[in-house]
Amino acid sequence: MKWLDVQLTEKLQWTEQHFSLRFHAPEFHFKAGQFVRVGLLQADGEVLARPYSLVNPQDSDLLEIYFNIVPEGPLTPQLAALQPGDALKLAPRAAGFLTLDEIPFEQTGCKHLWMLATGTGVGPFLSILQSGEAWRRFEKLVLVYSVRTQQQLAYHNLIEQLTQQHPQQFHFVPAVTREIAPGALTTRITTTLESGELEQRVGLQITPQQSHVMMCGNSAMIRSAFTLLEQRGLKKHLRREPGHISTEKYH
Ligand SMILES: Cc1cc2nc3c(=O)[nH]c(=O)nc-3n(C[C@H](O)[C@H](O)[C@H](O)COP(=O)(O)OP(=O)(O)OC[C@H]3O[C@@H](n4cnc5c(N)ncnc54)[C@H](O)[C@@H]3O)c2cc1C
C-alpha cells in the first residue's frame, strides 16, 4: 500500500483511555460514516495500521479519529503517546457502507434514523450529524450513545450544539451503565430496546415502515440488538436486498 504521510495537528484527551487525533489531509475525500486506516511506521520499517471512523464533517480538510486505548493492543498505546507534530500514515482511500447514500430511502420510505453507538462507535454518527444531508433526508434523527461512565460521554459540546440547532428533529439519548448520570438511561441499549424504555423516552417507535437503524461499536451489542430488531420485522440492509439495519462492528 502507498501510504499518505500526515502530521498530528492536535490531540484531545477525554479520559485516561480515550483520545481524539486531528491531522490535516487536504483533498482527502470520504463520505460521512466511513473509516480510514491510520498507522505508524514501526522500527522494522513496516506500517502498523488499524481502521478508524472519521468523526469530522466530510467537507473538512482536518480529519479526526476517536479511539480508546486497548492495553494489550499493539497500536492504540502508541497512538495515545503521540504528540502534535508527530508523523502518521494514512491510507489513501476511505471505505465503509455506514453512510447515508447506502440507505434505501426509495424502497423503504424511512423517515427516522436511529443511530445506536457503544463507546467510540459514536464517531461515524457525529460525522453524519454534521452533514446537512442527514437533516434534509430525515424527519427525526436519534442518537443513542452508551458508555460505562459519564466521563466517557465524549463530544458533549458538539452534541449539545446539535441539540440546540435541531430541537424538534434531534433526540439525544445517553446511556451510562456503570454509574448514575443525570438524564442518562442506566442500562444497556439492548435492555432498553427490549423493555420499550428507549422508544418511550424518545416518543417514537422503531418499525420497518418508518425507521432505519444504524449500529456501531461493540459486536455483542450489535448482535443482540439485531436479534431484537429482527423480531420486529426489520431486516439487515444489503445492496441487493434493501433492508432497515446497517452496522459497523469495531471489535
Ligand atoms: C471498520 C472498523 C472501524 C473502526 N473504527 C474505530 C474507531 O473509530 N475507534 C476505535 O476506537 N476503534 C475502531 N476500530 C477498532 C480499531 O481498528 C482497533 O482494533 C482498536 O483501536 C485497537 O487497536 P490495537 O492495535 O491497539 O489492538 P487490536 O490488535 O486491533 O485489538 C486487540 C484486541 O482488542 C479488541 N478491541 C478492538 N477495539 C477495541 C475497543 N475499542 N475496545 C475494546 N477492545 C477492542 C480486538 O477485538 C482485539 O481482541 C474499528 C474497527 C473496524 C473493523
The ligand as an SDF file (V2000), in Angstrom:
LIG
                    3D

 53 58  0  0  0  0  0  0  0  0999 V2000
  -14.2550   -0.8130   10.3130 C   0  0  0  0  0  0  0  0  0  0  0  0
  -13.6520   -0.5320   11.6680 C   0  0  0  0  0  0  0  0  0  0  0  0
  -13.6250    0.7690   12.1620 C   0  0  0  0  0  0  0  0  0  0  0  0
  -13.0960    1.0220   13.4300 C   0  0  0  0  0  0  0  0  0  0  0  0
  -13.1310    2.2930   13.9250 N   0  0  0  0  0  0  0  0  0  0  0  0
  -12.7090    2.5160   15.1930 C   0  0  0  0  0  0  0  0  0  0  0  0
  -12.8110    3.8160   15.7750 C   0  0  0  0  0  0  0  0  0  0  0  0
  -13.2690    4.7880   15.1420 O   0  0  0  0  0  0  0  0  0  0  0  0
  -12.3890    3.9770   17.0550 N   0  0  0  0  0  0  0  0  0  0  0  0
  -11.8880    2.9270   17.7920 C   0  0  0  0  0  0  0  0  0  0  0  0
  -11.5490    3.1150   18.9700 O   0  0  0  0  0  0  0  0  0  0  0  0
  -11.7450    1.7010   17.2480 N   0  0  0  0  0  0  0  0  0  0  0  0
  -12.1270    1.4780   15.9770 C   0  0  0  0  0  0  0  0  0  0  0  0
  -11.9730    0.2420   15.4270 N   0  0  0  0  0  0  0  0  0  0  0  0
  -11.1220   -0.7340   16.1430 C   0  0  0  0  0  0  0  0  0  0  0  0
   -9.6440   -0.4240   15.7580 C   0  0  0  0  0  0  0  0  0  0  0  0
   -9.4260   -0.6760   14.3890 O   0  0  0  0  0  0  0  0  0  0  0  0
   -8.6100   -1.2200   16.5640 C   0  0  0  0  0  0  0  0  0  0  0  0
   -8.9310   -2.5910   16.5460 O   0  0  0  0  0  0  0  0  0  0  0  0
   -8.5310   -0.7440   18.0170 C   0  0  0  0  0  0  0  0  0  0  0  0
   -8.2340    0.6470   18.0740 O   0  0  0  0  0  0  0  0  0  0  0  0
   -7.4350   -1.4920   18.8080 C   0  0  0  0  0  0  0  0  0  0  0  0
   -6.2090   -1.4170   18.0980 O   0  0  0  0  0  0  0  0  0  0  0  0
   -4.9260   -2.1420   18.6730 P   0  0  0  0  0  0  0  0  0  0  0  0
   -3.9320   -2.3050   17.5590 O   0  0  0  0  0  0  0  0  0  0  0  0
   -4.4370   -1.4520   19.8900 O   0  0  0  0  0  0  0  0  0  0  0  0
   -5.4640   -3.5910   19.0720 O   0  0  0  0  0  0  0  0  0  0  0  0
   -6.0220   -4.7300   18.0840 P   0  0  0  0  0  0  0  0  0  0  0  0
   -4.9230   -5.6930   17.7660 O   0  0  0  0  0  0  0  0  0  0  0  0
   -6.7230   -4.1150   16.9220 O   0  0  0  0  0  0  0  0  0  0  0  0
   -7.0860   -5.4050   19.0160 O   0  0  0  0  0  0  0  0  0  0  0  0
   -6.6920   -6.1060   20.2050 C   0  0  0  0  0  0  0  0  0  0  0  0
   -7.9680   -6.6870   20.8420 C   0  0  0  0  0  0  0  0  0  0  0  0
   -8.8120   -5.6290   21.2920 O   0  0  0  0  0  0  0  0  0  0  0  0
  -10.1270   -5.7200   20.7460 C   0  0  0  0  0  0  0  0  0  0  0  0
  -10.6080   -4.3400   20.5330 N   0  0  0  0  0  0  0  0  0  0  0  0
  -10.5450   -3.6020   19.3900 C   0  0  0  0  0  0  0  0  0  0  0  0
  -11.0630   -2.3840   19.5930 N   0  0  0  0  0  0  0  0  0  0  0  0
  -11.4640   -2.3390   20.8800 C   0  0  0  0  0  0  0  0  0  0  0  0
  -12.0810   -1.3660   21.6680 C   0  0  0  0  0  0  0  0  0  0  0  0
  -12.4090   -0.1590   21.1750 N   0  0  0  0  0  0  0  0  0  0  0  0
  -12.3460   -1.6470   22.9710 N   0  0  0  0  0  0  0  0  0  0  0  0
  -12.0320   -2.8640   23.4880 C   0  0  0  0  0  0  0  0  0  0  0  0
  -11.4550   -3.8640   22.7760 N   0  0  0  0  0  0  0  0  0  0  0  0
  -11.1710   -3.6060   21.4840 C   0  0  0  0  0  0  0  0  0  0  0  0
   -9.9230   -6.5220   19.4500 C   0  0  0  0  0  0  0  0  0  0  0  0
  -11.1310   -7.1820   19.0800 O   0  0  0  0  0  0  0  0  0  0  0  0
   -8.8260   -7.4900   19.8420 C   0  0  0  0  0  0  0  0  0  0  0  0
   -9.3380   -8.5920   20.5240 O   0  0  0  0  0  0  0  0  0  0  0  0
  -12.5190   -0.0430   14.1850 C   0  0  0  0  0  0  0  0  0  0  0  0
  -12.5120   -1.3370   13.6510 C   0  0  0  0  0  0  0  0  0  0  0  0
  -13.0800   -1.5910   12.4400 C   0  0  0  0  0  0  0  0  0  0  0  0
  -13.0900   -3.0100   11.9130 C   0  0  0  0  0  0  0  0  0  0  0  0
  1  2  1  0
  2  3  1  0
  2 52  2  0
  3  4  2  0
  4  5  1  0
  4 50  1  0
  5  6  2  0
  6  7  1  0
  6 13  1  0
  7  8  2  0
  7  9  1  0
  9 10  1  0
 10 11  2  0
 10 12  1  0
 12 13  2  0
 13 14  1  0
 14 15  1  0
 14 50  1  0
 15 16  1  0
 16 17  1  0
 16 18  1  0
 18 19  1  0
 18 20  1  0
 20 21  1  0
 20 22  1  0
 22 23  1  0
 23 24  1  0
 24 25  2  0
 24 26  1  0
 24 27  1  0
 27 28  1  0
 28 29  2  0
 28 30  1  0
 28 31  1  0
 31 32  1  0
 32 33  1  0
 33 34  1  0
 33 48  1  0
 34 35  1  0
 35 36  1  0
 35 46  1  0
 36 37  1  0
 36 45  1  0
 37 38  2  0
 38 39  1  0
 39 40  1  0
 39 45  2  0
 40 41  1  0
 40 42  2  0
 42 43  1  0
 43 44  2  0
 44 45  1  0
 46 47  1  0
 46 48  1  0
 48 49  1  0
 50 51  2  0
 51 52  1  0
 52 53  1  0
M  END
$$$$
